[in-house]
Amino acid sequence: MEHDVTHKQIFDRLIGVEQKVDDLDKKTSKVVVAFQAAEGAFVVLEMLGKIAKPIIWVLAVGSAVTLLWSEFWKR
């Protein structure tokens, strides 16, 4: 047989593959942590958006009343 492979060669290759898998696991775990942090940031931004909408409406109505008061009723 031309391609005789010993158990040691198979074991050495297996160890190399395990190291590569461990390295990929470490790298992907960092990516997962980054995505989880981004997800948390989007949750906070969504909450801020929900809070800001009513405040913007109140400010818009207040600005409109102030404009009407200064232009029409104050004369």
C-alpha positions, -999 to +999 in steps of 0.1 A: +000+000+000+013+034-010-006+055+016+001+038+048-008+061+077+003+053+112-018+058+143+006+085+155+001+105+123-037+102+126-034+112+163-012+142+155-036+154+128-065+149+152-047+171+178-041+198+151-078+197+142-088+200+178-066+231+183-081+247+152-116+240+165-107+255+199-092+286+182-124+290+162-145+285+193-126+313+211-130+336+181-166+330+176-174+334+213-160+369+210-182+376+180-212+362+199-204+385+229-202+415+205-236+406+190-252+403+224-238+437+234-252+452+202-286+436+209-286+452+243-277+485+228-306+482+204-330+474+232-319+506+250-323+527+218-358+512+213-368+522+249-353+557+244-373+560+211-405+550+229-399+576+256-389+603+231-420+601+210-445+615+235-420+641+246-416+653+210-454+655+206-457+676+238-429+699+226-445+702+191-479+711+206-462+736+230-443+752+202-475+755+181-494+771+209-465+795+216-463+804+179-501+810+177-500+830+209-472+852+197-486+858+162-523+860+167-535+864+203-508+886+216-518+916+193 
